[in-house]
């Protein structure tokens, strides 16, 4: 049994949506969606603009980002054109389907 808020030996299931358990190192592309998408957050090592497609259909949306700041945004693509946050890696994050902790 997991140890949790109810104490040792007490079983429980908790959907913890504040923890990301899937990360993808982004290769920006003007023609290819992110593999395994959609993703629910993005973070860049270097600040600038990340140009994305949104889950609900908006395309080529320029999102300003600060270095190391998590942006909670549902995306399917990161464009090479228009993305200036290139000083370091860009990482897309999401939750596993039906993650249970």
C-alpha angles and dihedrals in degrees: 000000000000121000109238147144090304094055137254116328095018111115123215141156121226126183100216108195095172092073122073114212102176123063129180125193100226123231103193113229134174091208109032130069120224111276113249092013158187099083125196102208141020134199132186130201090218126044125240134088128324114198112210148167112239124225093244094056107270108138134203094014113172110220117189112219135186119220112277096359116132113232113203099214131138108232141167102186141025113207124220090208110074096013109120099165090101102127088101145346124323116214128194117206137196144154122263114252107271095356110185123192 
